[in-house]
Amino acid sequence: MLGKHTSGNNISQVNTSAIEVSLVSSQGFWLLIENEELFLAYADFPWFKKATIEQITNIVHPSANHLYWPSLDIDLSVESIRNPKEFPLISKVKTH
């Protein structure tokens, strides 16, 4: 969603779209970005497996295809979430 921001005579577009974590399970979590719901499986994104709900829900959306979790220092492109097999991720986190 875009909102208008006015400053003097200048009018610019400000991105006000919401990102929401709709469900966290033992297998991963669902992320709602605008009208698209995406699943982040811990098998594909192991950095989130031991994260708290607070850490998972603290998301910044700096651009259309970029998400950032500041408390976890994780950067992901939206496209890598849509197609994780096309973006092999390397992690030093051990999953058991």
C-alpha positions as CSV (number, residue, x, y, z in Angstrom):
1,M,0.0,0.0,0.0
2,L,1.3,3.4,-0.9
3,G,0.4,6.5,1.0
4,K,1.1,10.2,0.1
5,H,3.5,12.1,2.1
6,T,3.5,15.9,1.7
7,S,6.3,18.2,2.6
8,G,5.9,21.8,1.4
9,N,5.0,21.6,-2.3
10,N,6.6,18.2,-2.8
11,I,4.4,15.1,-2.9
12,S,6.2,11.7,-2.7
13,Q,5.1,8.1,-2.4
14,V,5.9,6.4,0.9
15,N,5.7,2.5,1.2
16,T,3.4,1.7,4.1
17,S,2.7,-1.9,3.3
18,A,2.5,-4.2,6.3
19,I,4.4,-7.4,6.8
20,E,2.9,-9.9,9.2
21,V,3.9,-13.3,10.6
22,S,0.7,-15.2,10.6
23,L,1.7,-18.5,12.2
24,V,4.8,-20.0,13.7
25,S,5.1,-23.8,13.9
26,S,7.7,-26.4,14.7
27,Q,8.4,-26.6,10.9
28,G,8.7,-22.9,10.1
29,F,6.5,-19.8,9.8
30,W,4.1,-18.1,7.5
31,L,4.9,-14.5,6.3
32,L,2.2,-12.3,4.8
33,I,3.7,-9.6,2.5
34,E,0.9,-7.4,1.0
35,N,-1.4,-10.0,-0.6
36,E,1.1,-12.9,-0.8
37,E,1.6,-15.5,1.9
38,L,5.0,-17.3,2.0
39,F,6.2,-20.2,4.1
40,L,9.7,-20.2,5.5
41,A,10.6,-23.7,6.4
42,Y,13.4,-24.1,9.0
43,A,14.9,-26.8,6.7
44,D,15.4,-24.1,4.1
45,F,16.1,-21.2,6.5
46,P,17.8,-22.8,9.5
47,W,18.7,-19.4,11.1
48,F,15.1,-19.0,12.3
49,K,14.8,-22.4,14.0
50,K,16.0,-21.2,17.5
51,A,14.7,-17.6,17.1
52,T,12.1,-16.2,19.5
53,I,8.7,-15.0,18.3
54,E,9.8,-11.5,19.0
55,Q,12.9,-11.9,16.8
56,I,10.9,-13.5,14.0
57,T,8.3,-10.8,14.0
58,N,10.8,-7.9,14.0
59,I,11.0,-7.4,10.3
60,V,12.1,-4.4,8.2
61,H,11.1,-4.1,4.5
62,P,13.7,-1.7,3.1
63,S,12.7,-2.4,-0.6
64,A,10.2,-4.4,-2.6
65,N,12.4,-7.5,-2.8
66,H,14.4,-7.2,0.4
67,L,13.5,-8.2,4.0
68,Y,15.7,-7.7,7.0
69,W,15.4,-9.1,10.6
70,P,17.6,-6.7,12.6
71,S,17.6,-8.7,15.9
72,L,18.9,-11.8,14.0
73,D,21.0,-9.9,11.4
74,I,19.3,-11.8,8.5
75,D,18.9,-10.4,5.1
76,L,16.7,-12.3,2.5
77,S,15.3,-11.5,-0.9
78,V,11.6,-12.2,-1.3
79,E,12.5,-14.2,-4.4
80,S,14.7,-16.5,-2.3
81,I,11.7,-17.2,0.0
82,R,9.4,-17.9,-3.0
83,N,12.0,-20.3,-4.6
84,P,14.4,-21.5,-1.9
85,K,15.7,-24.3,-4.1
86,E,16.9,-21.8,-6.6
87,F,18.9,-20.0,-4.0
88,P,21.0,-22.5,-2.0
89,L,21.7,-21.0,1.4
90,I,24.8,-21.7,3.3
91,S,24.7,-21.6,7.1
92,K,27.1,-22.4,9.9
93,V,24.1,-23.2,12.1
94,K,23.9,-26.9,12.9
95,T,20.5,-28.4,12.5
96,H,19.8,-31.7,14.3
